[in-house]
Amino acid sequence: MPKVHIPVIGYEQGGRQMLVTSMSPVDLVRMVSKPEAWDPVKTTAHGNRPRDTAHLKGIVAYLEEEEHFVLGAAVLYLTEKEATFTPAEIPGLTRETDAARVGSLSVDIGAKFDIGDGQHRIGAYENIVSTRDEDDPVLQRLRNSGQPVIVVIEDDHRRRAQDFADLQRNVKAPTQSMGQSMDRRQPINRELGELFDVVPLFDDRIEYFKDNPGKLSAKLFSFKTVRYVSGLLLVGNAYRSPSTMDKAVNALFEGEQGETSRAKLKEFWTALGELVRFADVVDGTIKAPELRQATYLTSAGVLYAIAYAAYSAQLSGVPLTEAVQALDTVSFDRPTKTEGLTRDDTIFVGSLIDPETGKLQAGRTAWETAANTLLDVIREKTGEATE
């Protein structure tokens, strides 16, 4: 039977023959079989999870917009009848004992790769290939690129399914804080990185590896929290999905409005750092864990409420620094009581604090209600500015 020959690097893992290579995305989509739905009763195909349309479209958009794209290897399967690996002996370079051996993968013409992991990446390529003209620059970029693949010679469909489960189990996604701080394509992430160098409150107090600093952490805020607080300050709470809010925030750093947005962020975080409790941390009077234990000020919900209150106050004509300074009259201290709380115990009772248990409440409604309470304080303390 006629064969297709593909240059590969062969190795064994778990007692099975595996091969690493790269293929043009345009060629690859023609050589894979359509993923079947996972069904543990079937023995003729290992199957996949249903395709996530939104996830696939996200990859398509990434490939269309990003010239310097990077996608990880897909895992594909062939049977022993369909494929043969022939190592190449290169004098002075290769040995039979090498873990990796260069060679060729011979595949029957007409054989189709079974997708083990990577159906959304390959589906995104397929979407672009099927909807673009031959001279389209995005399609040309794919033609000139390679998609890394790991080909596994495995006949047992149940073993293929087990591989998928193992691959997902052994992958650890980064925290949102870490992923966002590393993503330099989004203007807000770049701007915050620069802001951390000039605002005293941030001085080595940002947590990147966790989305919530631990009880005894020397960090005050996670990058994720600072990012969302900054977004609320700039665009308010009208956006119900992270992606639409990101677009609105990032757009504010384009053109002439960029300088205004940068100045606003610096002004807000500087003023926040001058509130008595935060100022105590900045000047070293107390440590971050002490502030966390004594007050609600490091709580994400409280910070969201402060930012949204400041945003709303500006719409009423209150200067940003004055709006933040007005909150120095608010007690952010944690009450000694843990149940049966009233407004005399904390201003956040009924919004961020459950009066019966004294526990912080999560969710948008909680911090939005708290923001309205703080806005009332700002308006009372800056009455002349709101007239």
C-alpha positions in Angstrom: 0.0 0.0 0.0 1.3 3.5 -0.9 2.7 5.4 2.1 3.1 8.9 3.3 6.5 9.5 4.9 6.9 12.1 7.7 10.2 13.0 9.4 9.9 12.4 13.2 11.8 12.0 16.4 10.8 8.7 18.0 10.9 7.7 21.7 9.1 5.4 24.1 6.9 6.5 26.9 4.9 4.1 29.1 6.1 1.2 26.9 4.6 2.6 23.7 6.1 4.1 20.6 5.6 7.8 20.4 6.7 10.2 17.7 7.1 14.0 17.7 6.9 16.0 14.5 5.3 19.2 13.1 2.8 19.5 10.3 1.4 22.4 8.4 -2.0 23.2 10.0 -3.4 23.3 6.5 -2.3 19.7 5.8 -3.1 18.5 9.3 -6.8 19.3 9.1 -7.1 17.0 6.0 -5.5 14.1 7.8 -7.5 13.9 11.0 -10.8 12.1 11.5 -13.8 13.9 12.9 -13.9 13.6 16.7 -16.7 11.3 18.0 -18.4 11.9 21.2 -17.1 10.0 24.2 -19.2 6.9 25.0 -17.7 4.4 27.5 -19.8 1.6 26.1 -18.2 1.9 22.6 -15.0 0.0 21.8 -14.6 1.2 18.2 -13.5 4.8 19.0 -12.2 6.4 22.2 -14.2 9.6 21.7 -13.8 13.2 22.8 -15.7 15.6 25.0 -18.2 17.9 23.1 -16.5 20.8 21.3 -16.8 24.1 23.2 -17.9 26.5 20.5 -16.8 29.6 22.5 -13.4 28.1 23.2 -12.9 27.2 19.6 -13.9 30.7 18.4 -11.5 32.1 20.9 -8.6 30.2 19.4 -9.7 31.3 15.9 -9.7 34.9 17.0 -6.2 34.4 18.6 -4.8 32.9 15.3 -6.4 35.7 13.3 -5.2 38.5 15.5 -1.8 37.3 16.7 1.0 37.1 14.2 3.4 35.6 16.8 1.1 32.9 17.9 2.0 29.7 19.9 0.0 26.6 20.4 1.0 23.4 22.2 1.3 20.0 20.7 -1.8 18.0 19.8 -1.8 14.2 20.6 -2.9 12.0 17.7 -3.2 8.3 17.3 -2.6 5.6 14.7 -2.8 1.9 14.8 0.2 -0.5 14.3 -1.3 -1.5 10.9 -1.6 2.1 9.7 1.9 3.3 10.7 5.5 2.2 11.0 8.5 4.0 12.5 11.8 3.5 10.9 14.8 5.0 12.8 17.6 6.5 10.8 21.2 5.6 11.6 23.4 8.7 11.5 27.1 7.8 12.1 28.6 9.8 15.0 25.2 11.1 16.0 22.7 8.4 16.8 22.9 5.3 19.0 20.4 2.5 19.6 20.4 3.4 23.3 19.4 7.0 22.7 16.1 8.0 24.3 15.3 10.0 21.1 15.9 8.6 17.7 15.4 10.5 14.4 13.6 8.6 11.6 10.5 8.5 9.5 6.9 7.7 10.2 5.3 5.8 7.3 1.5 6.1 7.2 -0.9 4.4 4.9 -2.4 6.8 2.3 -6.0 7.4 3.4 -5.3 6.7 7.1 -6.7 9.3 9.4 -5.2 10.5 12.7 -7.5 10.0 15.7 -7.5 13.2 17.8 -6.6 12.4 21.5 -5.9 15.9 22.8 -6.2 19.1 20.8 -9.5 18.9 19.0 -10.2 22.6 19.7 -6.8 23.7 18.2 -7.3 21.6 15.2 -11.0 22.7 14.9 -9.8 26.3 14.9 -7.4 25.6 12.1 -10.2 23.8 10.2 -12.4 26.9 10.6 -9.8 29.2 9.1 -8.9 26.8 6.3 -12.5 26.4 5.2 -13.5 30.0 5.4 -10.4 31.8 3.9 -9.3 32.4 0.3 -6.0 31.0 -0.8 -4.3 34.4 -0.8 -5.6 35.4 2.6 -2.7 36.5 4.9 -4.0 34.5 7.9 -4.2 31.3 5.8 -0.7 32.0 4.4 0.6 32.4 7.9 -0.7 29.0 8.8 0.8 27.5 5.6 4.2 28.8 6.7 3.8 27.6 10.3 4.0 24.2 11.9 1.7 22.6 14.4 3.6 20.3 16.8 2.0 16.9 17.2 2.8 13.8 19.3 1.8 10.7 17.4 1.1 7.6 19.5 1.0 4.1 18.1 -1.9 2.6 20.1 -4.6 0.2 18.9 -6.6 0.1 22.2 -9.3 2.8 22.2 -9.7 2.5 25.9 -6.0 3.2 26.4 -6.4 6.2 24.2 -9.2 7.5 26.4 -7.1 6.9 29.5 -4.3 9.0 28.0 -6.7 11.9 27.7 -7.7 11.6 31.4 -4.1 11.4 32.4 -3.1 14.4 30.3 -5.7 16.6 31.9 -4.9 15.3 35.4 -1.2 16.1 35.0 -1.6 19.7 33.7 -1.9 22.6 36.2 -3.3 25.8 34.8 -1.7 29.0 36.1 -3.7 31.2 38.5 -5.6 34.1 36.9 -3.2 36.5 38.7 -0.1 34.8 37.2 -1.6 34.4 33.7 -2.9 38.0 33.6 0.4 39.5 34.8 2.3 37.5 32.2 0.0 38.6 29.3 1.6 41.7 28.1 -0.6 42.0 25.1 -3.4 43.6 27.1 -2.7 47.2 27.9 -4.1 47.1 31.4 -1.6 44.4 32.4 1.3 46.4 31.1 0.0 49.6 32.8 -0.3 47.9 36.2 3.2 46.5 35.9 4.5 50.0 35.5 2.2 51.4 38.2 3.6 49.0 40.8 7.0 50.8 40.5 5.7 54.2 41.4 2.9 53.8 43.9 4.1 53.3 47.5 1.2 51.0 48.5 2.2 48.4 45.9 5.9 48.2 47.0 6.5 44.4 46.8 3.0 43.8 48.1 1.4 42.2 45.0 0.7 38.4 45.0 1.2 36.9 41.5 1.1 33.2 42.3 -2.2 33.0 44.1 -5.6 34.8 43.5 -6.0 35.3 47.2 -3.1 36.0 49.5 -2.9 33.7 52.5 -3.7 34.7 56.0 -0.1 35.3 56.9 1.1 36.6 53.5 3.2 39.7 53.4 1.3 40.6 50.2 -1.7 42.9 50.4 -3.5 42.1 47.1 -3.4 39.7 44.2 -2.8 40.9 40.7 -6.2 39.7 39.8 -7.9 41.8 42.5 -5.9 44.9 41.6 -6.8 44.5 38.0 -10.5 44.2 38.6 -10.5 47.1 41.1 -8.7 49.2 38.5 -11.2 48.2 35.8 -14.2 49.2 38.0 -12.6 52.6 38.7 -12.2 53.2 35.0 -15.4 51.8 33.4 -17.8 51.0 36.3 -19.9 47.9 36.6 -21.9 47.9 33.4 -20.0 45.0 31.9 -21.3 41.5 32.8 -18.6 39.4 31.2 -14.8 39.6 31.8 -14.0 39.8 28.1 -16.3 42.8 27.4 -15.0 44.6 30.4 -11.4 43.9 29.3 -12.1 45.4 25.9 -13.6 48.5 27.5 -10.7 48.9 29.9 -8.0 48.2 27.4 -9.6 50.7 24.9 -9.0 53.5 27.5 -5.2 53.2 27.0 -5.4 53.9 23.3 -4.6 57.3 21.9 -4.9 60.5 23.9 -7.1 59.0 26.6 -4.3 56.7 27.6 -2.5 59.4 29.6 -5.7 60.3 31.4 -6.4 56.7 32.3 -2.9 56.2 33.6 -3.1 59.3 35.7 -6.5 58.2 37.2 -5.1 54.9 38.2 -2.1 56.4 39.8 -4.2 59.0 41.6 -6.6 56.4 43.0 -4.1 53.9 44.3 -1.9 56.7 45.7 -4.9 58.1 47.6 -5.9 54.7 48.8 -2.5 54.1 50.2 -2.8 57.3 52.2 -5.9 56.1 54.1 -4.8 55.8 57.7 -4.9 52.0 57.8 -3.0 51.5 54.5 -0.6 54.3 55.4 0.3 52.3 58.6 1.5 49.4 56.4 3.3 51.7 53.9 5.3 53.3 56.7 6.0 50.0 58.5 3.9 50.7 61.6 2.1 47.4 61.0 2.5 44.4 58.7 0.1 43.2 56.0 -1.0 40.1 58.0 -1.9 42.4 60.9 -4.0 44.7 58.6 -5.7 41.6 57.2 -6.6 40.3 60.6 -7.8 43.7 62.0 -9.7 45.1 59.0 -11.7 44.3 55.9 -9.5 46.4 53.7 -7.7 43.6 52.0 -11.0 41.9 51.1 -11.6 41.9 47.4 -15.3 42.7 47.9 -14.5 45.8 50.0 -11.9 47.0 47.4 -14.5 46.5 44.6 -17.0 48.5 46.6 -14.4 51.3 47.2 -13.5 51.5 43.5 -17.1 51.5 42.3 -18.1 54.1 44.8 -15.2 56.3 43.7 -16.2 55.8 40.0 -19.8 56.8 40.8 -18.7 59.8 42.9 -16.7 61.1 39.9 -19.8 61.0 37.8 -21.4 63.3 40.4 -18.5 65.8 40.1 -16.4 64.7 43.2 -12.7 64.8 42.5 -11.2 61.3 42.7 -8.7 62.0 45.5 -11.4 63.7 47.6 -13.7 60.8 47.1 -11.1 58.4 48.4 -10.1 60.6 51.3 -13.7 60.9 52.4 -13.6 57.2 53.2 -11.0 57.7 56.0 -14.0 58.5 58.1 -15.3 54.9 57.6 -14.3 52.2 60.0 -13.1 49.2 58.0 -12.2 47.3 61.3 -13.5 43.8 61.8 -16.0 43.8 64.8 -15.2 41.6 67.8 -18.7 40.1 67.5 -19.3 37.2 65.1 -23.1 37.1 65.2 -26.1 39.3 65.6 -24.2 42.3 64.0 -25.8 45.7 63.4 -24.9 48.8 61.6 -23.2 50.0 64.8 -20.8 47.1 64.5 -19.8 47.7 60.8 -21.1 49.7 57.9 -21.1 46.6 55.8 -23.8 44.8 57.6 -26.5 43.7 55.2 -24.3 44.1 52.2 -20.8 42.5 52.5 -21.3 41.1 56.0 -24.0 38.6 57.0 -25.5 40.0 60.2 -26.2 36.6 61.6 -22.8 34.9 61.1 -20.5 37.9 60.6 -19.0 36.3 57.5 -18.1 38.1 54.4 -20.5 37.6 51.5 -19.3 37.0 48.0 -21.0 38.1 44.8 -21.7 41.2 42.8 -24.8 42.2 44.6 -23.0 42.3 47.9 -20.2 44.6 46.8 -22.5 46.8 44.7 -24.7 47.4 47.7 -21.7 48.2 49.8 -20.5 50.6 47.1 -23.8 52.5 47.4 -23.3 52.7 51.1 -19.8 54.1 50.7 -21.1 56.5 48.0 -23.5 58.0 50.5 -20.5 58.6 52.9 -18.6 60.3 50.1 -21.5 62.5 49.2 -22.1 63.5 52.8 -18.4 64.4 53.4 -18.0 66.2 50.1 -21.4 67.9 49.9 -20.2 71.1 48.3 -18.6 69.1 45.4 -21.9 67.4 44.6 -24.0 70.5 44.4 
